[in-house]
């Protein structure tokens, strides 16, 4: 079973990133596909 990912808000400006960075951006797609939670531990 795959554990669910937790969401973290690292910046108060993260909502601005959602407005500025297009949804089809390569880095945004990579972030959606790969679990980077091991970095935050």
PECORCOR-V638216 format. One record per pair of residues at least 12 apart in sequence whose ideal C-beta (glycine too) atoms are under 10 Angstrom apart, sorted by the first residue. I is the first residue (numbers start at 1). GAP is how many residues later the second one is. If there is no record, write none. Layout:
i:I gap:GAP
i:I gap:GAP
This chain:
i:2 gap:33
i:3 gap:32
i:3 gap:34
i:5 gap:30
i:5 gap:31
i:5 gap:32
i:6 gap:31
i:6 gap:34
i:8 gap:29
i:8 gap:32
i:10 gap:30
